[in-house]
Amino acid sequence: MKQAKVIGRVFCSRQCCGMDAKTMLLIQPLDWDTDNPVGEPLVAADTVGAGSGETVFFVASREAIMAFEGWEGETSVKSNLPPVDAAIVGIIDGKSVRL
């Protein structure tokens, strides 16, 4: 899992298969130790109802699809899982870092 801050929302007039009713948020990845921005912002599908300015956990790549209900292992061509490569899976309320 990675840490990020929600910095915006993405609105689409048209979405492909499986993306209807999915909220897409713009997130800025953060360094775990310093909370400084790392890399470029990216779009992630929200699975937890995160809001603007909140710090969140997100997963990327194949793990992102597992955040959606109904995932049962291998996906098939006929699956209605959304084609996402990043998903928000938690809202961070606080953390403790040991150095």
N, C-alpha and C positions, 0 to 999 in steps of 0.2 A: 504494500500500500504506500501511497505517496500523499503528501500534504499539499493543499492548495487553498487559495482564497477566491471566493466567488466575486468576480468583478463586473459581471453583466449577464444579460440574457440574450439568446439568439432566437429570432422569430423567422419562420419560414412560411411562405404563402403556399408552397407545395412540398410534400414529403413523400418519400418512397415507402415501399412495403414495410409494415411493422413499426413505422415511426409516428403514426398518428397518436395523439394524446401523450406523447413523450415530451417532457420539458428539457430543453437544451440550454445549458448555462455556459458562459465564458468563464474559465478559471485560470488563475495564475499560479503555477507550481511554486512551492516555497521550500527553502532549506529547513530541515528539521531542527537544527541547532540554533540558527540565527533568525529564522522566519523571514529571511531576505528572499526576494524573487529569484527564481532559477529558470533560465530558458524563456521560451516564448509562451504567451497565453494559448490555451487550446479549448475546444468545445467538448463538453462532456454531457452525457445523458444523466439526468437527475433521477435517482431512485428513492430518495429520502425526504424530499420537500425542502431542500436547502434554499436559503434566501441570500439576497445581496449582502456582501460584506462578511458572511460567515466563513469560518475556516473549516475545511472538509477533508475527508479521506477520499482518494480516488484510486481506481485501478485502471490499467491500460492493457492494450493488446487483447488476446483471447480471453483473459480473465474478466474483461468488461462485460461480455455477453452473459456470464454466469450470474450477474447481479439481477437479472430479470427473471420473474416468476415463470415456471414452466420449463426451465432449462433442465435437460435430462442427459447430459453427456454429449455425445456426438450430435452435431447439428446436421440437418439434411437440407437439400435444396427446397423442399416443400415446407420447411419450418417457417413460422411467422415471427421468429426472433428478430429484433431490430439490428441493422448493420452498424453497430457502434464500435469504436476502438478506445473509448474512455467512458467510465461510468463513476458517478459519485455514489459511494456506498456508506458514508457516515458523516455526521456532523461532530466536529471536535469541540467539546465544552471546555477542556483544559488539558494540560499535559505537564509532565515532570521530566526534565532531561538531566541525566547524570553525566558529567564530563569527567 
